[in-house]
């Protein structure tokens, strides 16, 4: 093999690795988002159930980011409280609960694919 052939092979291998890293990262993001959403629903204060039922996930950036939370207009007031109502956090604790799993999965991903 010539140096040029080696360079072409390296380029192809990097392209495959990039695709695989992206694909596996998307799986990690989707799983973590689903776990956070489920925990948020379990943690949510329930009066009528509207806020709990409004918790959903939006995946964006090609599957590499997620936004999880309630669409109920008063969700932030429940989470953070007001001067007349104590906070009843439900999404923050859900994210905190699953953050270690997420960082471990990303570390495993980078170790598996980049070494």
BABAMAR-156798 format. One record per residue (C-alpha): residue in three letters; x, y, z; residue number from 1. Coordinates in pm, 1 decimal. Layout:
REM residues N
<r "ala"; <X; Y; Z>; NUM>
...
END
This chain:
REM residues 115
<r "unk"; <0.0; 0.0; 0.0>; 1>
<r "unk"; <117.0; 347.8; -76.8>; 2>
<r "unk"; <97.7; 643.5; 157.3>; 3>
<r "unk"; <-197.0; 773.4; -43.5>; 4>
<r "unk"; <-385.2; 443.4; -1.8>; 5>
<r "unk"; <-318.3; 453.5; 372.5>; 6>
<r "unk"; <-454.5; 806.2; 385.6>; 7>
<r "unk"; <-771.0; 703.7; 200.7>; 8>
<r "unk"; <-822.4; 410.0; 436.5>; 9>
<r "unk"; <-770.8; 633.2; 739.9>; 10>
<r "unk"; <-1021.5; 881.5; 601.2>; 11>
<r "unk"; <-1278.6; 604.8; 545.7>; 12>
<r "unk"; <-1217.2; 462.5; 894.9>; 13>
<r "unk"; <-1264.0; 806.8; 1053.1>; 14>
<r "unk"; <-1587.8; 853.7; 860.2>; 15>
<r "unk"; <-1720.5; 520.5; 989.6>; 16>
<r "unk"; <-1614.3; 602.8; 1345.4>; 17>
<r "unk"; <-1782.5; 942.9; 1325.4>; 18>
<r "unk"; <-2107.9; 782.7; 1208.2>; 19>
<r "unk"; <-2090.8; 519.7; 1482.6>; 20>
<r "unk"; <-2016.6; 774.9; 1756.6>; 21>
<r "unk"; <-2311.1; 988.4; 1643.3>; 22>
<r "unk"; <-2547.2; 690.4; 1623.1>; 23>
<r "unk"; <-2455.3; 564.4; 1969.8>; 24>
<r "unk"; <-2469.4; 915.1; 2119.0>; 25>
<r "unk"; <-2823.3; 951.4; 1984.1>; 26>
<r "unk"; <-2919.0; 629.8; 2165.8>; 27>
<r "unk"; <-2768.2; 760.6; 2490.5>; 28>
<r "unk"; <-2952.2; 1093.9; 2459.7>; 29>
<r "unk"; <-3287.1; 928.5; 2382.0>; 30>
<r "unk"; <-3258.4; 677.1; 2667.7>; 31>
<r "unk"; <-3152.8; 939.4; 2920.6>; 32>
<r "unk"; <-3431.3; 1173.9; 2808.9>; 33>
<r "unk"; <-3691.4; 897.3; 2842.6>; 34>
<r "unk"; <-3561.6; 811.8; 3189.7>; 35>
<r "unk"; <-3571.5; 1177.3; 3300.1>; 36>
<r "unk"; <-3922.3; 1221.0; 3159.8>; 37>
<r "unk"; <-4046.8; 911.4; 3345.9>; 38>
<r "unk"; <-3885.8; 1023.0; 3672.6>; 39>
<r "unk"; <-4023.8; 1375.3; 3631.8>; 40>
<r "unk"; <-4373.0; 1232.4; 3593.4>; 41>
<r "unk"; <-4327.0; 1018.0; 3904.2>; 42>
<r "unk"; <-4192.5; 1317.5; 4103.0>; 43>
<r "unk"; <-4451.9; 1572.5; 3988.2>; 44>
<r "unk"; <-4701.1; 1713.7; 4234.3>; 45>
<r "unk"; <-5047.9; 1602.5; 4129.1>; 46>
<r "unk"; <-5370.4; 1788.9; 4176.4>; 47>
<r "unk"; <-5556.1; 1731.0; 3851.4>; 48>
<r "unk"; <-5271.7; 1548.3; 3673.0>; 49>
<r "unk"; <-5255.8; 1807.2; 3394.0>; 50>
<r "unk"; <-4899.4; 1919.3; 3467.4>; 51>
<r "unk"; <-4770.9; 1564.0; 3509.8>; 52>
<r "unk"; <-4936.5; 1460.1; 3184.1>; 53>
<r "unk"; <-4786.5; 1762.7; 3006.4>; 54>
<r "unk"; <-4427.9; 1648.4; 3071.8>; 55>
<r "unk"; <-4275.8; 1549.0; 2739.9>; 56>
<r "unk"; <-3949.5; 1529.7; 2551.5>; 57>
<r "unk"; <-3841.6; 1712.4; 2238.4>; 58>
<r "unk"; <-3536.6; 1568.4; 2063.5>; 59>
<r "unk"; <-3337.3; 1806.6; 1841.9>; 60>
<r "unk"; <-2995.8; 1867.5; 1690.1>; 61>
<r "unk"; <-3002.6; 1544.0; 1494.3>; 62>
<r "unk"; <-3087.7; 1344.1; 1804.3>; 63>
<r "unk"; <-2799.0; 1483.5; 2006.0>; 64>
<r "unk"; <-2994.6; 1705.0; 2244.5>; 65>
<r "unk"; <-3321.5; 1681.7; 2431.1>; 66>
<r "unk"; <-3551.4; 1920.1; 2612.8>; 67>
<r "unk"; <-3763.4; 1757.2; 2880.7>; 68>
<r "unk"; <-4028.4; 1929.9; 3087.0>; 69>
<r "unk"; <-4389.7; 2024.9; 3130.2>; 70>
<r "unk"; <-4578.1; 2234.3; 2880.6>; 71>
<r "unk"; <-4824.5; 2338.9; 3152.5>; 72>
<r "unk"; <-4778.4; 2713.6; 3194.3>; 73>
<r "unk"; <-4740.0; 2687.1; 3570.6>; 74>
<r "unk"; <-4474.0; 2412.4; 3571.1>; 75>
<r "unk"; <-4189.2; 2651.6; 3653.6>; 76>
<r "unk"; <-4385.7; 2796.7; 3946.9>; 77>
<r "unk"; <-4430.4; 2448.2; 4091.9>; 78>
<r "unk"; <-4064.0; 2356.9; 4031.4>; 79>
<r "unk"; <-3911.2; 2675.6; 4172.2>; 80>
<r "unk"; <-4189.4; 2814.3; 4390.5>; 81>
<r "unk"; <-4310.1; 3170.0; 4426.3>; 82>
<r "unk"; <-4302.8; 3410.4; 4715.1>; 83>
<r "unk"; <-4636.8; 3259.3; 4823.8>; 84>
<r "unk"; <-4574.9; 2894.9; 4741.0>; 85>
<r "unk"; <-4286.4; 2671.9; 4838.9>; 86>
<r "unk"; <-4096.2; 2496.6; 4558.5>; 87>
<r "unk"; <-4196.0; 2140.8; 4474.3>; 88>
<r "unk"; <-3905.2; 2035.4; 4251.2>; 89>
<r "unk"; <-3973.9; 1747.9; 4017.0>; 90>
<r "unk"; <-3767.5; 1796.1; 3699.0>; 91>
<r "unk"; <-3442.2; 1905.6; 3863.7>; 92>
<r "unk"; <-3429.7; 1596.8; 4085.5>; 93>
<r "unk"; <-3518.8; 1378.2; 3786.0>; 94>
<r "unk"; <-3226.3; 1521.4; 3586.0>; 95>
<r "unk"; <-2993.2; 1491.1; 3886.2>; 96>
<r "unk"; <-3094.1; 1126.8; 3930.6>; 97>
<r "unk"; <-3000.3; 1030.3; 3574.2>; 98>
<r "unk"; <-2697.9; 1255.2; 3518.7>; 99>
<r "unk"; <-2446.2; 998.0; 3651.8>; 100>
<r "unk"; <-2584.3; 731.4; 3416.0>; 101>
<r "unk"; <-2557.3; 974.6; 3125.5>; 102>
<r "unk"; <-2197.3; 1071.9; 3199.2>; 103>
<r "unk"; <-2102.3; 706.2; 3245.6>; 104>
<r "unk"; <-2260.8; 613.1; 2911.3>; 105>
<r "unk"; <-2080.7; 898.2; 2732.3>; 106>
<r "unk"; <-1750.7; 797.3; 2892.2>; 107>
<r "unk"; <-1805.1; 435.6; 2783.2>; 108>
<r "unk"; <-1894.0; 553.1; 2433.3>; 109>
<r "unk"; <-1578.1; 757.1; 2397.9>; 110>
<r "unk"; <-1367.0; 477.3; 2543.6>; 111>
<r "unk"; <-1520.4; 210.2; 2318.8>; 112>
<r "unk"; <-1504.0; 405.4; 1995.9>; 113>
<r "unk"; <-1208.7; 634.9; 2028.2>; 114>
<r "unk"; <-948.7; 401.5; 2177.5>; 115>
END
